[in-house]
Structure formats: structure tokens, C-alpha cells
């Protein structure tokens, strides 16, 4: 089901419900499970790349490999810092109301939008570091001209993947923009309906 259509169906039920709608609760729980899987994935990447680079540096004792291990751990530290900041305060709702669950969904949507930018910047930094390391790991006599190196056939797949990732990132950003707009509209409509209900109750009293 398309996100906008799904949220429109939810909106009709949320406005008519006085308790936390089951679909909203399920959405939040599903997002929480996804966050936990991401944490597990980050741990696996840390152990594989971080641990692997340390073992390689210890066994080879080469200066370039040691520099690579330092770079790997620097990027892992940056990735974990960004990840922790983006997940801060986004694990559980602040209450057991529809508004609290909706606010959490809005916060998570905003954080996912921010993560796209952070991931893009981190990816470009890692790509620049890797290409620099590969270039200078060669002996001076075997290094081609920098432009020749960057346009070599062996790197075409790198640029192709970079373009594809860029397109996917732009698409995801637009999708999250629409989702956030819908969630913000839902919040306004729910707040408006409650304000009207309170006013009508006051008049009735």
C-alpha cells in the first residue's frame, strides 16, 4: 500500500477514535523493530570491518594498512555518533496517547530525513578516503596521473553505484517529505477536532 494512501486510511480512523488506534501502535512497533535491526547491523559492520582492519594491520605491520585501520575506526566512530544522535529520544513515545504515538512517528520521520543527508556526506568522505588510500598505496613509479586513475575502467562500477545511491537517496527524501507532510496534517486535524470537541463540551455545560 502506498504510504500516502495508507496514512489517509489511518487518518479517518484516528480522528474517530478516543484510544490509540491499533494501526498507529503497530506502525510504531514496526519502526522500533527496524531500529533494533539497524543497531544489530551496525554492530556486525563494526566487528567485521573494524575487527578485520585491526587484524590485518597487526599481521602485516605495513604503514599503509595501519593508516587504513585508523581511517576505518575514525569513520566507524563518526557513524556511531551520528546513529546515536539520530536515535536519541526516538525509541519510545512519551505517553500512551494517540498524540504521543503520532509525535514519535513525526520525530522518527524527521530523523530518517536527516539520516539520508548524514549518510550521503559520510559515504562521500569514505569514498574519498578509500580512493586516496588506493592511489597512494601504489609506489610512486606505478601511480598514473590522478585524472587517469579516477577515470579508469576499473572504477566505473564505483561511479555507477554512486549515481544509483544518489538517485535512491533523492527518491527516499521526497517520499519522506510527503510522509512528514501527511503526519503533520494529521496532527493538526486531530488537534483541531479535539479543540472543537472541547469547545462544544464547554458550551453544552
CNS distance restraints for C-alpha pairs under 8 A (distance, minus, plus):
assign (resid   1 and name CA) (resid   5 and name CA) 6.84 0.50 0.50
assign (resid   1 and name CA) (resid   6 and name CA) 6.15 0.50 0.50
assign (resid   2 and name CA) (resid   6 and name CA) 6.05 0.50 0.50
assign (resid   3 and name CA) (resid   7 and name CA) 6.05 0.50 0.50
assign (resid   3 and name CA) (resid 179 and name CA) 6.80 0.50 0.50
assign (resid   4 and name CA) (resid   8 and name CA) 6.13 0.50 0.50
assign (resid   4 and name CA) (resid 178 and name CA) 7.38 0.50 0.50
assign (resid   4 and name CA) (resid 179 and name CA) 6.63 0.50 0.50
assign (resid   4 and name CA) (resid 182 and name CA) 7.15 0.50 0.50
assign (resid   5 and name CA) (resid   9 and name CA) 6.35 0.50 0.50
assign (resid   6 and name CA) (resid  10 and name CA) 6.30 0.50 0.50
assign (resid   7 and name CA) (resid  11 and name CA) 5.99 0.50 0.50
assign (resid   7 and name CA) (resid 182 and name CA) 7.10 0.50 0.50
assign (resid   7 and name CA) (resid 183 and name CA) 7.74 0.50 0.50
assign (resid   8 and name CA) (resid  12 and name CA) 6.71 0.50 0.50
assign (resid   9 and name CA) (resid  13 and name CA) 6.88 0.50 0.50
assign (resid  10 and name CA) (resid  14 and name CA) 6.01 0.50 0.50
assign (resid  10 and name CA) (resid  23 and name CA) 7.15 0.50 0.50
assign (resid  10 and name CA) (resid  24 and name CA) 7.64 0.50 0.50
assign (resid  11 and name CA) (resid  15 and name CA) 6.12 0.50 0.50
assign (resid  11 and name CA) (resid 186 and name CA) 6.33 0.50 0.50
assign (resid  12 and name CA) (resid  16 and name CA) 6.59 0.50 0.50
assign (resid  13 and name CA) (resid  17 and name CA) 6.14 0.50 0.50
assign (resid  13 and name CA) (resid  21 and name CA) 7.25 0.50 0.50
assign (resid  14 and name CA) (resid  18 and name CA) 7.95 0.50 0.50
assign (resid  14 and name CA) (resid  20 and name CA) 7.80 0.50 0.50
assign (resid  14 and name CA) (resid  21 and name CA) 6.15 0.50 0.50
assign (resid  14 and name CA) (resid  98 and name CA) 7.87 0.50 0.50
assign (resid  14 and name CA) (resid 190 and name CA) 7.73 0.50 0.50
assign (resid  15 and name CA) (resid 189 and name CA) 7.67 0.50 0.50
assign (resid  15 and name CA) (resid 190 and name CA) 5.90 0.50 0.50
assign (resid  15 and name CA) (resid 193 and name CA) 7.32 0.50 0.50
assign (resid  17 and name CA) (resid  21 and name CA) 6.80 0.50 0.50
assign (resid  19 and name CA) (resid  97 and name CA) 7.00 0.50 0.50
assign (resid  19 and name CA) (resid  98 and name CA) 6.64 0.50 0.50
assign (resid  20 and name CA) (resid  24 and name CA) 7.01 0.50 0.50
assign (resid  20 and name CA) (resid  25 and name CA) 6.83 0.50 0.50
assign (resid  20 and name CA) (resid  96 and name CA) 7.50 0.50 0.50
assign (resid  20 and name CA) (resid  97 and name CA) 5.86 0.50 0.50
assign (resid  20 and name CA) (resid  98 and name CA) 4.66 0.50 0.50
assign (resid  20 and name CA) (resid 101 and name CA) 7.89 0.50 0.50
assign (resid  21 and name CA) (resid  25 and name CA) 6.40 0.50 0.50
assign (resid  21 and name CA) (resid  98 and name CA) 7.13 0.50 0.50
assign (resid  22 and name CA) (resid  26 and name CA) 6.05 0.50 0.50
assign (resid  23 and name CA) (resid  27 and name CA) 6.04 0.50 0.50
assign (resid  24 and name CA) (resid  28 and name CA) 6.34 0.50 0.50
assign (resid  24 and name CA) (resid  98 and name CA) 7.88 0.50 0.50
assign (resid  24 and name CA) (resid 101 and name CA) 7.13 0.50 0.50
assign (resid  24 and name CA) (resid 102 and name CA) 7.51 0.50 0.50
assign (resid  25 and name CA) (resid  29 and name CA) 6.19 0.50 0.50
assign (resid  25 and name CA) (resid 101 and name CA) 7.11 0.50 0.50
assign (resid  26 and name CA) (resid  30 and name CA) 5.95 0.50 0.50
assign (resid  27 and name CA) (resid  31 and name CA) 6.21 0.50 0.50
assign (resid  28 and name CA) (resid  32 and name CA) 6.17 0.50 0.50
assign (resid  28 and name CA) (resid 101 and name CA) 7.10 0.50 0.50
assign (resid  28 and name CA) (resid 104 and name CA) 7.75 0.50 0.50
assign (resid  28 and name CA) (resid 105 and name CA) 6.68 0.50 0.50
assign (resid  29 and name CA) (resid  33 and name CA) 6.29 0.50 0.50
assign (resid  30 and name CA) (resid  34 and name CA) 6.30 0.50 0.50
assign (resid  31 and name CA) (resid  35 and name CA) 6.21 0.50 0.50
assign (resid  32 and name CA) (resid  36 and name CA) 6.34 0.50 0.50
assign (resid  32 and name CA) (resid  91 and name CA) 6.60 0.50 0.50
assign (resid  33 and name CA) (resid  37 and name CA) 6.31 0.50 0.50
assign (resid  34 and name CA) (resid  38 and name CA) 6.27 0.50 0.50
assign (resid  35 and name CA) (resid  39 and name CA) 6.35 0.50 0.50
assign (resid  36 and name CA) (resid  40 and name CA) 6.32 0.50 0.50
assign (resid  37 and name CA) (resid  41 and name CA) 6.15 0.50 0.50
assign (resid  38 and name CA) (resid  42 and name CA) 6.10 0.50 0.50
assign (resid  39 and name CA) (resid  43 and name CA) 6.24 0.50 0.50
assign (resid  40 and name CA) (resid  44 and name CA) 6.27 0.50 0.50
assign (resid  41 and name CA) (resid  45 and name CA) 6.20 0.50 0.50
assign (resid  42 and name CA) (resid  46 and name CA) 6.11 0.50 0.50
assign (resid  43 and name CA) (resid  47 and name CA) 6.21 0.50 0.50
assign (resid  44 and name CA) (resid  48 and name CA) 6.04 0.50 0.50
assign (resid  45 and name CA) (resid  49 and name CA) 5.78 0.50 0.50
assign (resid  45 and name CA) (resid  50 and name CA) 7.47 0.50 0.50
assign (resid  46 and name CA) (resid  50 and name CA) 5.01 0.50 0.50
assign (resid  46 and name CA) (resid  51 and name CA) 7.02 0.50 0.50
assign (resid  46 and name CA) (resid  76 and name CA) 6.78 0.50 0.50
assign (resid  47 and name CA) (resid  51 and name CA) 5.01 0.50 0.50
assign (resid  47 and name CA) (resid  52 and name CA) 7.36 0.50 0.50
assign (resid  48 and name CA) (resid  52 and name CA) 5.55 0.50 0.50
assign (resid  49 and name CA) (resid  53 and name CA) 5.88 0.50 0.50
assign (resid  49 and name CA) (resid  72 and name CA) 7.29 0.50 0.50
assign (resid  50 and name CA) (resid  54 and name CA) 6.37 0.50 0.50
assign (resid  50 and name CA) (resid  69 and name CA) 7.31 0.50 0.50
assign (resid  50 and name CA) (resid  72 and name CA) 6.42 0.50 0.50
assign (resid  50 and name CA) (resid  73 and name CA) 6.07 0.50 0.50
assign (resid  50 and name CA) (resid  76 and name CA) 7.55 0.50 0.50
assign (resid  51 and name CA) (resid  55 and name CA) 6.25 0.50 0.50
assign (resid  52 and name CA) (resid  56 and name CA) 6.13 0.50 0.50
assign (resid  53 and name CA) (resid  57 and name CA) 6.04 0.50 0.50
assign (resid  53 and name CA) (resid  65 and name CA) 7.80 0.50 0.50
assign (resid  53 and name CA) (resid  68 and name CA) 7.33 0.50 0.50
assign (resid  53 and name CA) (resid  69 and name CA) 4.94 0.50 0.50
assign (resid  53 and name CA) (resid  72 and name CA) 7.30 0.50 0.50
assign (resid  54 and name CA) (resid  58 and name CA) 6.05 0.50 0.50
assign (resid  54 and name CA) (resid  66 and name CA) 7.90 0.50 0.50
assign (resid  54 and name CA) (resid  69 and name CA) 5.97 0.50 0.50
assign (resid  55 and name CA) (resid  59 and name CA) 6.12 0.50 0.50
assign (resid  56 and name CA) (resid  60 and name CA) 5.91 0.50 0.50
assign (resid  56 and name CA) (resid  61 and name CA) 7.98 0.50 0.50
assign (resid  56 and name CA) (resid  65 and name CA) 7.17 0.50 0.50
assign (resid  57 and name CA) (resid  61 and name CA) 5.38 0.50 0.50
assign (resid  57 and name CA) (resid  62 and name CA) 6.68 0.50 0.50
assign (resid  57 and name CA) (resid  65 and name CA) 5.33 0.50 0.50
assign (resid  57 and name CA) (resid  66 and name CA) 5.04 0.50 0.50
assign (resid  57 and name CA) (resid  69 and name CA) 6.64 0.50 0.50
assign (resid  60 and name CA) (resid  65 and name CA) 7.39 0.50 0.50
assign (resid  61 and name CA) (resid  65 and name CA) 7.24 0.50 0.50
assign (resid  61 and name CA) (resid  66 and name CA) 6.97 0.50 0.50
assign (resid  62 and name CA) (resid  66 and name CA) 6.23 0.50 0.50
assign (resid  63 and name CA) (resid  67 and name CA) 6.21 0.50 0.50
assign (resid  64 and name CA) (resid  68 and name CA) 6.20 0.50 0.50
assign (resid  64 and name CA) (resid 133 and name CA) 7.69 0.50 0.50
assign (resid  64 and name CA) (resid 137 and name CA) 6.41 0.50 0.50
assign (resid  65 and name CA) (resid  69 and name CA) 6.23 0.50 0.50
assign (resid  66 and name CA) (resid  70 and name CA) 6.25 0.50 0.50
assign (resid  67 and name CA) (resid  71 and name CA) 6.19 0.50 0.50
assign (resid  68 and name CA) (resid  72 and name CA) 6.12 0.50 0.50
assign (resid  68 and name CA) (resid 133 and name CA) 7.27 0.50 0.50
assign (resid  69 and name CA) (resid  73 and name CA) 6.24 0.50 0.50
assign (resid  70 and name CA) (resid  74 and name CA) 6.12 0.50 0.50
assign (resid  71 and name CA) (resid  75 and name CA) 6.22 0.50 0.50
assign (resid  71 and name CA) (resid 129 and name CA) 7.74 0.50 0.50
assign (resid  72 and name CA) (resid  76 and name CA) 6.13 0.50 0.50
assign (resid  73 and name CA) (resid  77 and name CA) 6.04 0.50 0.50
assign (resid  74 and name CA) (resid  78 and name CA) 6.34 0.50 0.50
assign (resid  75 and name CA) (resid  79 and name CA) 6.02 0.50 0.50
assign (resid  75 and name CA) (resid 122 and name CA) 7.81 0.50 0.50
assign (resid  75 and name CA) (resid 126 and name CA) 7.30 0.50 0.50
assign (resid  76 and name CA) (resid  80 and name CA) 6.10 0.50 0.50
assign (resid  77 and name CA) (resid  81 and name CA) 6.12 0.50 0.50
assign (resid  78 and name CA) (resid  82 and name CA) 6.17 0.50 0.50
assign (resid  79 and name CA) (resid  83 and name CA) 6.03 0.50 0.50
assign (resid  79 and name CA) (resid 122 and name CA) 7.64 0.50 0.50
assign (resid  80 and name CA) (resid  84 and name CA) 5.99 0.50 0.50
assign (resid  81 and name CA) (resid  85 and name CA) 6.18 0.50 0.50
assign (resid  82 and name CA) (resid  86 and name CA) 6.13 0.50 0.50
assign (resid  82 and name CA) (resid 118 and name CA) 7.44 0.50 0.50
assign (resid  83 and name CA) (resid  87 and name CA) 6.21 0.50 0.50
assign (resid  84 and name CA) (resid  88 and name CA) 5.98 0.50 0.50
assign (resid  86 and name CA) (resid  90 and name CA) 7.81 0.50 0.50
assign (resid  86 and name CA) (resid 111 and name CA) 5.73 0.50 0.50
assign (resid  86 and name CA) (resid 114 and name CA) 7.86 0.50 0.50
assign (resid  86 and name CA) (resid 115 and name CA) 7.16 0.50 0.50
assign (resid  87 and name CA) (resid  91 and name CA) 6.81 0.50 0.50
assign (resid  87 and name CA) (resid 111 and name CA) 7.62 0.50 0.50
assign (resid  90 and name CA) (resid 104 and name CA) 6.51 0.50 0.50
assign (resid  90 and name CA) (resid 107 and name CA) 6.82 0.50 0.50
assign (resid  90 and name CA) (resid 108 and name CA) 6.23 0.50 0.50
assign (resid  92 and name CA) (resid 104 and name CA) 7.26 0.50 0.50
assign (resid  93 and name CA) (resid 100 and name CA) 5.51 0.50 0.50
assign (resid  93 and name CA) (resid 101 and name CA) 5.47 0.50 0.50
assign (resid  93 and name CA) (resid 103 and name CA) 7.59 0.50 0.50
assign (resid  93 and name CA) (resid 104 and name CA) 5.55 0.50 0.50
assign (resid  94 and name CA) (resid 100 and name CA) 5.78 0.50 0.50
assign (resid  94 and name CA) (resid 101 and name CA) 7.84 0.50 0.50
assign (resid  94 and name CA) (resid 104 and name CA) 7.97 0.50 0.50
assign (resid  95 and name CA) (resid 100 and name CA) 5.38 0.50 0.50
assign (resid  95 and name CA) (resid 101 and name CA) 7.49 0.50 0.50
assign (resid  96 and name CA) (resid 100 and name CA) 6.46 0.50 0.50
assign (resid  96 and name CA) (resid 101 and name CA) 7.21 0.50 0.50
assign (resid  97 and name CA) (resid 101 and name CA) 6.39 0.50 0.50
assign (resid  98 and name CA) (resid 102 and name CA) 6.04 0.50 0.50
assign (resid  99 and name CA) (resid 103 and name CA) 5.98 0.50 0.50
assign (resid  99 and name CA) (resid 187 and name CA) 7.47 0.50 0.50
assign (resid 100 and name CA) (resid 104 and name CA) 6.27 0.50 0.50
assign (resid 101 and name CA) (resid 105 and name CA) 6.37 0.50 0.50
assign (resid 102 and name CA) (resid 106 and name CA) 6.26 0.50 0.50
assign (resid 102 and name CA) (resid 183 and name CA) 7.53 0.50 0.50
assign (resid 102 and name CA) (resid 187 and name CA) 7.24 0.50 0.50
assign (resid 103 and name CA) (resid 107 and name CA) 6.13 0.50 0.50
assign (resid 104 and name CA) (resid 108 and name CA) 6.10 0.50 0.50
assign (resid 105 and name CA) (resid 109 and name CA) 6.10 0.50 0.50
assign (resid 105 and name CA) (resid 183 and name CA) 7.84 0.50 0.50
assign (resid 106 and name CA) (resid 110 and name CA) 6.23 0.50 0.50
assign (resid 106 and name CA) (resid 180 and name CA) 6.46 0.50 0.50
assign (resid 106 and name CA) (resid 183 and name CA) 6.35 0.50 0.50
assign (resid 106 and name CA) (resid 184 and name CA) 7.28 0.50 0.50
assign (resid 107 and name CA) (resid 111 and name CA) 6.18 0.50 0.50
assign (resid 108 and name CA) (resid 112 and name CA) 6.10 0.50 0.50
assign (resid 109 and name CA) (resid 113 and name CA) 6.37 0.50 0.50
assign (resid 109 and name CA) (resid 176 and name CA) 6.62 0.50 0.50
assign (resid 109 and name CA) (resid 179 and name CA) 7.57 0.50 0.50
assign (resid 109 and name CA) (resid 180 and name CA) 6.25 0.50 0.50
assign (resid 110 and name CA) (resid 114 and name CA) 6.33 0.50 0.50
assign (resid 110 and name CA) (resid 180 and name CA) 7.21 0.50 0.50
assign (resid 111 and name CA) (resid 115 and name CA) 6.02 0.50 0.50
assign (resid 112 and name CA) (resid 116 and name CA) 6.49 0.50 0.50
assign (resid 112 and name CA) (resid 176 and name CA) 7.71 0.50 0.50
assign (resid 113 and name CA) (resid 117 and name CA) 7.10 0.50 0.50
assign (resid 113 and name CA) (resid 173 and name CA) 6.08 0.50 0.50
assign (resid 113 and name CA) (resid 176 and name CA) 6.45 0.50 0.50
assign (resid 113 and name CA) (resid 177 and name CA) 7.77 0.50 0.50
assign (resid 114 and name CA) (resid 118 and name CA) 6.34 0.50 0.50
assign (resid 115 and name CA) (resid 119 and name CA) 5.84 0.50 0.50
assign (resid 116 and name CA) (resid 120 and name CA) 6.13 0.50 0.50
assign (resid 116 and name CA) (resid 169 and name CA) 6.44 0.50 0.50
assign (resid 116 and name CA) (resid 173 and name CA) 7.18 0.50 0.50
assign (resid 117 and name CA) (resid 121 and name CA) 6.28 0.50 0.50
assign (resid 118 and name CA) (resid 122 and name CA) 6.12 0.50 0.50
assign (resid 119 and name CA) (resid 123 and name CA) 5.90 0.50 0.50
assign (resid 120 and name CA) (resid 124 and name CA) 6.30 0.50 0.50
assign (resid 120 and name CA) (resid 166 and name CA) 7.91 0.50 0.50
assign (resid 120 and name CA) (resid 169 and name CA) 7.93 0.50 0.50
assign (resid 121 and name CA) (resid 125 and name CA) 6.28 0.50 0.50
assign (resid 122 and name CA) (resid 126 and name CA) 6.14 0.50 0.50
assign (resid 123 and name CA) (resid 127 and name CA) 6.04 0.50 0.50
assign (resid 124 and name CA) (resid 128 and name CA) 6.07 0.50 0.50
assign (resid 125 and name CA) (resid 129 and name CA) 6.16 0.50 0.50
assign (resid 126 and name CA) (resid 130 and name CA) 6.03 0.50 0.50
assign (resid 127 and name CA) (resid 131 and name CA) 6.13 0.50 0.50
assign (resid 128 and name CA) (resid 132 and name CA) 6.06 0.50 0.50
assign (resid 129 and name CA) (resid 133 and name CA) 6.04 0.50 0.50
assign (resid 130 and name CA) (resid 134 and name CA) 6.11 0.50 0.50
assign (resid 131 and name CA) (resid 135 and name CA) 6.04 0.50 0.50
assign (resid 132 and name CA) (resid 136 and name CA) 6.17 0.50 0.50
assign (resid 133 and name CA) (resid 137 and name CA) 5.79 0.50 0.50
assign (resid 134 and name CA) (resid 138 and name CA) 6.98 0.50 0.50
assign (resid 135 and name CA) (resid 143 and name CA) 6.89 0.50 0.50
assign (resid 135 and name CA) (resid 149 and name CA) 7.72 0.50 0.50
assign (resid 136 and name CA) (resid 140 and name CA) 7.75 0.50 0.50
assign (resid 136 and name CA) (resid 143 and name CA) 7.64 0.50 0.50
assign (resid 138 and name CA) (resid 142 and name CA) 6.21 0.50 0.50
assign (resid 138 and name CA) (resid 143 and name CA) 6.05 0.50 0.50
assign (resid 139 and name CA) (resid 143 and name CA) 6.43 0.50 0.50
assign (resid 144 and name CA) (resid 148 and name CA) 6.23 0.50 0.50
assign (resid 144 and name CA) (resid 149 and name CA) 5.96 0.50 0.50
assign (resid 145 and name CA) (resid 149 and name CA) 6.18 0.50 0.50
assign (resid 146 and name CA) (resid 150 and name CA) 6.24 0.50 0.50
assign (resid 147 and name CA) (resid 151 and name CA) 6.16 0.50 0.50
assign (resid 148 and name CA) (resid 152 and name CA) 5.94 0.50 0.50
assign (resid 150 and name CA) (resid 155 and name CA) 6.83 0.50 0.50
assign (resid 151 and name CA) (resid 155 and name CA) 6.76 0.50 0.50
assign (resid 151 and name CA) (resid 156 and name CA) 7.27 0.50 0.50
assign (resid 152 and name CA) (resid 156 and name CA) 6.92 0.50 0.50
assign (resid 155 and name CA) (resid 159 and name CA) 6.68 0.50 0.50
assign (resid 156 and name CA) (resid 160 and name CA) 6.14 0.50 0.50
assign (resid 157 and name CA) (resid 161 and name CA) 6.08 0.50 0.50
assign (resid 158 and name CA) (resid 162 and name CA) 6.17 0.50 0.50
assign (resid 159 and name CA) (resid 163 and name CA) 6.21 0.50 0.50
assign (resid 160 and name CA) (resid 164 and name CA) 6.31 0.50 0.50
assign (resid 161 and name CA) (resid 165 and name CA) 6.05 0.50 0.50
assign (resid 162 and name CA) (resid 166 and name CA) 6.11 0.50 0.50
assign (resid 163 and name CA) (resid 167 and name CA) 6.29 0.50 0.50
assign (resid 164 and name CA) (resid 168 and name CA) 6.22 0.50 0.50
assign (resid 165 and name CA) (resid 169 and name CA) 6.03 0.50 0.50
assign (resid 166 and name CA) (resid 170 and name CA) 6.27 0.50 0.50
assign (resid 167 and name CA) (resid 171 and name CA) 6.22 0.50 0.50
assign (resid 168 and name CA) (resid 172 and name CA) 6.07 0.50 0.50
assign (resid 169 and name CA) (resid 173 and name CA) 6.08 0.50 0.50
assign (resid 170 and name CA) (resid 174 and name CA) 6.31 0.50 0.50
assign (resid 171 and name CA) (resid 175 and name CA) 6.21 0.50 0.50
assign (resid 172 and name CA) (resid 176 and name CA) 6.09 0.50 0.50
assign (resid 173 and name CA) (resid 177 and name CA) 6.09 0.50 0.50
assign (resid 174 and name CA) (resid 178 and name CA) 6.36 0.50 0.50
assign (resid 175 and name CA) (resid 179 and name CA) 6.25 0.50 0.50
assign (resid 176 and name CA) (resid 180 and name CA) 5.92 0.50 0.50
assign (resid 177 and name CA) (resid 181 and name CA) 6.16 0.50 0.50
assign (resid 178 and name CA) (resid 182 and name CA) 6.24 0.50 0.50
assign (resid 179 and name CA) (resid 183 and name CA) 6.22 0.50 0.50
assign (resid 180 and name CA) (resid 184 and name CA) 6.04 0.50 0.50
assign (resid 181 and name CA) (resid 185 and name CA) 6.15 0.50 0.50
assign (resid 182 and name CA) (resid 186 and name CA) 6.18 0.50 0.50
assign (resid 183 and name CA) (resid 187 and name CA) 6.26 0.50 0.50
assign (resid 184 and name CA) (resid 188 and name CA) 6.32 0.50 0.50
assign (resid 185 and name CA) (resid 189 and name CA) 6.11 0.50 0.50
assign (resid 186 and name CA) (resid 190 and name CA) 6.02 0.50 0.50
assign (resid 187 and name CA) (resid 191 and name CA) 6.04 0.50 0.50
assign (resid 188 and name CA) (resid 192 and name CA) 5.97 0.50 0.50
assign (resid 189 and name CA) (resid 193 and name CA) 6.03 0.50 0.50
assign (resid 190 and name CA) (resid 194 and name CA) 6.20 0.50 0.50
assign (resid 191 and name CA) (resid 195 and name CA) 6.14 0.50 0.50
assign (resid 192 and name CA) (resid 196 and name CA) 6.22 0.50 0.50
assign (resid 193 and name CA) (resid 197 and name CA) 6.13 0.50 0.50
assign (resid 194 and name CA) (resid 198 and name CA) 6.08 0.50 0.50
assign (resid 195 and name CA) (resid 199 and name CA) 6.16 0.50 0.50
assign (resid 196 and name CA) (resid 200 and name CA) 6.07 0.50 0.50
assign (resid 197 and name CA) (resid 201 and name CA) 6.05 0.50 0.50
assign (resid 198 and name CA) (resid 202 and name CA) 6.09 0.50 0.50
assign (resid 199 and name CA) (resid 203 and name CA) 6.21 0.50 0.50
assign (resid 200 and name CA) (resid 204 and name CA) 6.05 0.50 0.50
assign (resid 201 and name CA) (resid 205 and name CA) 6.14 0.50 0.50
